[in-house]
Structures are given as structure tokens and as C-alpha cells.
């Protein structure tokens, strides 16, 4: 079993960052991850990271956030998958 982190990042149309943030926070996945964190950044960007336990590693079939409405974002959503190799700290 390994821990997989899915990262989802989108950039809102200027001035609509709060709307994108609320949209991301409201999304319900088909099952709950071990952990879910929602972050914001300058330029109306929103990042959602979910952590999953998965025997298949990064190849696992895991629920992901969808694309928001096209008129809310400036470009396609960026997605990355990472497999944990080390954890330090508390």
C-alpha cells in the first residue's frame, strides 16, 4: 500500500478567484480521501490536494475533481499525481 497525492490546480478568470475557491470546496468526490486540502494563491489560482491509500500507486483509479465551467477559468485544469517516498516531521 502506498500513499498517492493528487494535485488539481486551476486559474480563475481575473476577479473570480473567490468563486472558483468556493466551487472547488463544494465538490463532492465519489469517496473520501485520507486527507483533502484546499489552497489559494495569487492570480486567482486554486489548488486542491487529496491524499489516498492505494495498492496500485499512481496508476490507481481514484476520484478526481472535474473541470469547472469554461467561463470560470482561464485555461484547462492542471493535474499531477505523486507517490509518497518519505514523510518527516509531525
N, C-alpha and C positions, 0 to 999 in steps of 0.2 A: 504494500500500500504506500502510495506517495501523496504528497500534498501538491496540488496544482492551483496556481493563481491565474485567474482570467482577468485581464485588464481591458476595459472598454473606455474609449475616450472620444468625446465629441466637442466641437466648437460651435457655439450658438451664433446666430445672426447677431450683429452688434446690438447691444441693449436688451437682448432676450436671454441673457445668462441665467437669471433667476427662474425664468420659465423652464429652461432646459434642466436646471437643477431639480426643480420640483417634479418634472416629468420623469427624470431618472429615479428619483426617490420613490415615486409611486409605482414603478414597475414591479410586478409580481412574477417570480420565476416559478417553474413547474415543481420545483422542490427547493428546500432551503439549503444554502451553503453553510459551511462551518463558520464562516465569517463573511461579512459584507461591509465595505467601507466606501463612502461617497465623498469625493473631494472636489474643490473648485480651484481654479487658477485664473490668473489674468487673461484678458482677451476672451472672456465669456466661455472658458473651457470647463468641462465637467469630466471627471474621471471616476469610474466605478471599478473597484477591485473586489472580486469574490474568491474565496478560498474553498477548495473541495478536497476530500479524501477520495482518491481514485486508484484502483489497482492497475489501470492501463496507462497511468501517467498522462502526459499531454495529449495523447491520442484518445482519451476518454470522451464519451458522449456526455456533454454537460450542458445544462441550460444557460443560454446567454441572453443578454439584453438585446432587444430588437433595434432597428434603425428608428430614430424619431421621424416625425413628419419632415419632408424635404424643405418646407418653408421655415423650419425652426433652426436648421443647421447650415453651415457654410460649405461643408464638404462631407463625404462619406465618413462614417464612424471608423476609427482605428481600433483594431483588436489585436491583442497579444496573449499568448499562453506561455506560462513559465512553470517549471517543476522545481520544487524546493530542494536544495542540496545542502543547506546548513542554516541553523537557527541559533542566534546568540542573544543574550540579554533576556530581560523579563517581559 
